[in-house]
Amino acid sequence: MRGHVSVIWVVGLAFVLAGCASMDYKSRHRPEPEWHPASAILIKYADKDGYVTRAAMEAGLKADFNRIDVNHSGCLDEDEVRAENERRWQLDASTYSPLIDFKHTGCVDFQEYAETARSLFDQLDRKGDGKLTPEELNPSGVKPVGAPAGPSGGRGPHQVGGNPNGPGSEKP
């Protein structure tokens, strides 16, 4: 009787292992999020030729902040921060930069909101001329996964960034 039980266990184990081996690798693992360069947070402020100026970035940041500041308090409260962080995560998980109340004031002011973009701009602006070229925005030249070919990344001849309506406007 013990011999039959052992055989049943071995046969059962063989079926389990065979079932695991036949599973598609992709079905057992979550897909990798689409990769975007870190500069993706700045590209939406680019002009039709792919350049981002400090002035355009600042104007876009201010317009974006005002759109997010639903209660128009000049400071993003907990609900506004949560909603924006969720939106950012859904749009660009690989370049997601959460809003954080670094000053511990109970809200995120414009200075805190703009700091990540400003810091990245300063890092990429190696010439210090207040303007980022398409090459400075993507120094490695590596295209994001799934990026269409072409100088504007497949977004059309007049819009390099992901925002066809200009800085601060929402995608439909």
Secondary structure as a PSIPRED ss2 file (coil, helix, strand):
# PSIPRED VFORMAT (PSIPRED V4.0)

   1 M C   1.000  0.000  0.000
   2 R H   0.000  1.000  0.000
   3 G H   0.000  1.000  0.000
   4 H H   0.000  1.000  0.000
   5 V H   0.000  1.000  0.000
   6 S H   0.000  1.000  0.000
   7 V H   0.000  1.000  0.000
   8 I H   0.000  1.000  0.000
   9 W H   0.000  1.000  0.000
  10 V H   0.000  1.000  0.000
  11 V H   0.000  1.000  0.000
  12 G H   0.000  1.000  0.000
  13 L H   0.000  1.000  0.000
  14 A H   0.000  1.000  0.000
  15 F H   0.000  1.000  0.000
  16 V H   0.000  1.000  0.000
  17 L H   0.000  1.000  0.000
  18 A H   0.000  1.000  0.000
  19 G H   0.000  1.000  0.000
  20 C H   0.000  1.000  0.000
  21 A H   0.000  1.000  0.000
  22 S H   0.000  1.000  0.000
  23 M C   1.000  0.000  0.000
  24 D C   1.000  0.000  0.000
  25 Y H   0.000  1.000  0.000
  26 K H   0.000  1.000  0.000
  27 S H   0.000  1.000  0.000
  28 R H   0.000  1.000  0.000
  29 H C   1.000  0.000  0.000
  30 R C   1.000  0.000  0.000
  31 P C   1.000  0.000  0.000
  32 E C   1.000  0.000  0.000
  33 P C   1.000  0.000  0.000
  34 E C   1.000  0.000  0.000
  35 W C   1.000  0.000  0.000
  36 H C   1.000  0.000  0.000
  37 P C   1.000  0.000  0.000
  38 A C   1.000  0.000  0.000
  39 S C   1.000  0.000  0.000
  40 A H   0.000  1.000  0.000
  41 I H   0.000  1.000  0.000
  42 L H   0.000  1.000  0.000
  43 I H   0.000  1.000  0.000
  44 K C   1.000  0.000  0.000
  45 Y C   1.000  0.000  0.000
  46 A C   1.000  0.000  0.000
  47 D C   1.000  0.000  0.000
  48 K C   1.000  0.000  0.000
  49 D C   1.000  0.000  0.000
  50 G C   1.000  0.000  0.000
  51 Y C   1.000  0.000  0.000
  52 V E   0.000  0.000  1.000
  53 T E   0.000  0.000  1.000
  54 R H   0.000  1.000  0.000
  55 A H   0.000  1.000  0.000
  56 A H   0.000  1.000  0.000
  57 M H   0.000  1.000  0.000
  58 E H   0.000  1.000  0.000
  59 A H   0.000  1.000  0.000
  60 G H   0.000  1.000  0.000
  61 L H   0.000  1.000  0.000
  62 K H   0.000  1.000  0.000
  63 A H   0.000  1.000  0.000
  64 D H   0.000  1.000  0.000
  65 F H   0.000  1.000  0.000
  66 N H   0.000  1.000  0.000
  67 R H   0.000  1.000  0.000
  68 I H   0.000  1.000  0.000
  69 D C   1.000  0.000  0.000
  70 V C   1.000  0.000  0.000
  71 N C   1.000  0.000  0.000
  72 H C   1.000  0.000  0.000
  73 S C   1.000  0.000  0.000
  74 G C   1.000  0.000  0.000
  75 C E   0.000  0.000  1.000
  76 L E   0.000  0.000  1.000
  77 D C   1.000  0.000  0.000
  78 E H   0.000  1.000  0.000
  79 D H   0.000  1.000  0.000
  80 E H   0.000  1.000  0.000
  81 V H   0.000  1.000  0.000
  82 R H   0.000  1.000  0.000
  83 A H   0.000  1.000  0.000
  84 E H   0.000  1.000  0.000
  85 N H   0.000  1.000  0.000
  86 E H   0.000  1.000  0.000
  87 R H   0.000  1.000  0.000
  88 R H   0.000  1.000  0.000
  89 W H   0.000  1.000  0.000
  90 Q H   0.000  1.000  0.000
  91 L H   0.000  1.000  0.000
  92 D C   1.000  0.000  0.000
  93 A H   0.000  1.000  0.000
  94 S H   0.000  1.000  0.000
  95 T H   0.000  1.000  0.000
  96 Y C   1.000  0.000  0.000
  97 S C   1.000  0.000  0.000
  98 P C   1.000  0.000  0.000
  99 L C   1.000  0.000  0.000
 100 I C   1.000  0.000  0.000
 101 D C   1.000  0.000  0.000
 102 F C   1.000  0.000  0.000
 103 K C   1.000  0.000  0.000
 104 H C   1.000  0.000  0.000
 105 T C   1.000  0.000  0.000
 106 G C   1.000  0.000  0.000
 107 C C   1.000  0.000  0.000
 108 V E   0.000  0.000  1.000
 109 D E   0.000  0.000  1.000
 110 F H   0.000  1.000  0.000
 111 Q H   0.000  1.000  0.000
 112 E H   0.000  1.000  0.000
 113 Y H   0.000  1.000  0.000
 114 A H   0.000  1.000  0.000
 115 E H   0.000  1.000  0.000
 116 T H   0.000  1.000  0.000
 117 A H   0.000  1.000  0.000
 118 R H   0.000  1.000  0.000
 119 S H   0.000  1.000  0.000
 120 L H   0.000  1.000  0.000
 121 F H   0.000  1.000  0.000
 122 D H   0.000  1.000  0.000
 123 Q H   0.000  1.000  0.000
 124 L H   0.000  1.000  0.000
 125 D C   1.000  0.000  0.000
 126 R C   1.000  0.000  0.000
 127 K C   1.000  0.000  0.000
 128 G C   1.000  0.000  0.000
 129 D C   1.000  0.000  0.000
 130 G C   1.000  0.000  0.000
 131 K E   0.000  0.000  1.000
 132 L E   0.000  0.000  1.000
 133 T C   1.000  0.000  0.000
 134 P H   0.000  1.000  0.000
 135 E H   0.000  1.000  0.000
 136 E H   0.000  1.000  0.000
 137 L H   0.000  1.000  0.000
 138 N C   1.000  0.000  0.000
 139 P C   1.000  0.000  0.000
 140 S C   1.000  0.000  0.000
 141 G C   1.000  0.000  0.000
 142 V C   1.000  0.000  0.000
 143 K C   1.000  0.000  0.000
 144 P C   1.000  0.000  0.000
 145 V C   1.000  0.000  0.000
 146 G C   1.000  0.000  0.000
 147 A C   1.000  0.000  0.000
 148 P C   1.000  0.000  0.000
 149 A C   1.000  0.000  0.000
 150 G C   1.000  0.000  0.000
 151 P C   1.000  0.000  0.000
 152 S C   1.000  0.000  0.000
 153 G C   1.000  0.000  0.000
 154 G C   1.000  0.000  0.000
 155 R C   1.000  0.000  0.000
 156 G C   1.000  0.000  0.000
 157 P C   1.000  0.000  0.000
 158 H C   1.000  0.000  0.000
 159 Q C   1.000  0.000  0.000
 160 V C   1.000  0.000  0.000
 161 G C   1.000  0.000  0.000
 162 G C   1.000  0.000  0.000
 163 N C   1.000  0.000  0.000
 164 P C   1.000  0.000  0.000
 165 N C   1.000  0.000  0.000
 166 G C   1.000  0.000  0.000
 167 P C   1.000  0.000  0.000
 168 G C   1.000  0.000  0.000
 169 S C   1.000  0.000  0.000
 170 E C   1.000  0.000  0.000
 171 K C   1.000  0.000  0.000
 172 P C   1.000  0.000  0.000
